[in-house]
Amino acid sequence: MPSITLIRHGPITLDLEQPVEARRFVELMDEADASGIRPDVPPPPELLAAVREAGCFLSSDLRRSQESAALVAQGRPVQADPLYREIPLRCHLPGSFRLPALSFFRFLRLLRRWGLAFDGESVGQTRRRAGEAAEALESLATAHPSVVLVAHAMINRQIAGALRRRGWRGPERPSSKNWGATVYRRG
């Protein structure tokens, strides 16, 4: 039975707990997109064992996903594609008040759920992109018994929903933990 495993990348090198000024948030997002993963937090052995037999590895084209996928694939080729990029949350926030970056993320995710578009990608466009991603993964799963995607928490959640609507079985919400893996099976 074919399977698609959605994995969230490893923890990034950038400290998102540190306070940041609201007006500097977009710069921080650029830094996050350019960040790699922490070398001191490798993928867990059980994750590596679970994907050992996978026939196809994909990732977002962002550095943190590519580095994570390379570790998970253990020397096998990985195809990076912007289709699997995280949902954009770049928003120019006014002011000099400071909050931890994760607080800004949570606030912007809430606004996103209410329909606010960031970086020109509306909620509907994100849904369509997630549907295209699910279709691409499903197509690959016909040629490979096991497909692995290493991407990001929010886009993985949207892709999971699209897979479930296409008849794949698995949890409604994929793991959002770093190195978290969630498996979806056909039928």
Phi, psi and omega in degrees: 000126181296151177222152174234123179252123176260125182237137172272140181305165176290170181295140183276164182286337182285134179277107182269001177273342182289143178294145178224146176289144181306314184292346180263002186299319180298319176300319180296322177297320176297319178297319180296318180294332180271352184285146171268193180257159180289125181289343182275000179232078182285167177297142180296147181304325180293329176292314180299321179293322183293331183253010183304324184266004182299144182259351185208129179238131179230161175208165167296162178273005176280146187307315184298325179285319180296316178296317179297315181297322179299320178291318181293321183286344176051053176093349177278156183295147178233132177259119178267141183211132178295345177304330185262013179298156177296154176296129184291138177231028180284123181214128178283108181263134180279160170100169181247008178296151186241137174217159171299143182306322180298329177294318176298317178304311183298317179299314181291326176297321177297314177300323179298317179298331178277002173104001180289132180266142176236147178052030175079005179252111180284169177300318178296319178296321178296318178299317178296318178296319178296323176296318176297320179296315179298319179296318179296317179295317179298318179297316177296327181291343175284333180264336181234133181295336182218123180245137180238129174243125174254111184219230191227160187302307187288317180290325176301322180296318179293319179295320178301317178299318179294321177297315180297321177294335179270006175099006177278146181253139179166178182300148178298321180242120176288162179300135177253007178282150173301134185068009178290135181237140178225131185256136174240136182237150180281137174076000000 
